[in-house]
């Protein structure tokens, strides 16, 4: 039997050592640390309502935004990418509200007045990601929707309004993305009856404009009211409500979308997310 030479053994040890050194760096490149945003959400979001003033005062928030601004999410896995973009959208929405010191409604930002046409809140290129400036609309319509083709992002992206799904009080992560999106859907569809509910007696399904009113979002859920019914049936327990949704034999009616700012200040004034 031939034994390896001292030189061969040393070469192998060097290769093993190099692999060991490089492995942590490769693993680290597959994640982005959303912990600062997660901590802020836990501290300053309750029942979907946001303490915007607390975000404005927190030094951790601009530092988190700076880390988002410098990072290229293309190096992440698919789920990590989507979690990153959802967090970026929600964080920069909070930043937009604070930048303009808005207290009433996001629609007041960059609002058209008379013959003066403004570009609205969602076109302002406030969001910096990987060194490039985006508007919130660009993040949603040009990146998230066409790239990931995930209908449940409509339960996770929060546009600072009472009519939105509630802002989650934790950051999204790739590792928990599936469970987080499912939970967001369940809460929005079954726990907020002013936005979505099933009226069995009248065979009517009341749906948020998120499903049947805004843009062409209905396409993301199958392209028709009956397809929306089948999609949201997943969040209902077996029973007559679920059967009606699956059958498609219902009338769909759009519910009111409340553009009031989803602030804790408004909550203290008696305004609730489901009013």
Number of C-alpha atoms within 10 A of each C-alpha: 3 4 7 9 9 8 9 11 12 12 12 11 12 12 12 12 11 11 11 11 11 11 10 10 10 10 9 11 12 15 18 20 14 19 14 14 23 17 15 19 21 13 15 17 22 17 14 23 25 26 20 21 16 14 22 17 10 11 10 15 20 15 13 17 20 15 17 25 17 13 16 16 21 11 13 17 14 14 16 22 22 23 26 24 20 21 23 25 25 20 22 20 23 21 20 22 23 15 13 13 13 15 16 16 17 23 18 14 20 16 14 13 8 6 6 8 10 12 12 14 22 21 14 17 15 18 23 19 21 14 13 13 15 17 19 23 16 18 19 19 12 11 14 19 17 11 12 13 11 14 19 17 20 20 23 26 21 24 25 26 23 25 25 27 26 27 25 24 20 18 26 26 23 19 12 13 16 13 11 21 19 16 17 19 22 17 15 23 23 16 13 17 17 16 25 20 19 22 13 13 6 9 16 17 24 20 24 24 20 20 24 21 15 10 10 12 17 19 15 19 21 15 14 15 22 19 19 22 26 19 15 19 20 16 16 15 10 10 8 12 17 18 16 21 26 19 13 18 14 20 13 18 16 16 20 13 16 16 16 19 26 32 26 21 16 19 18 9 9 9 17 16 23 16 12
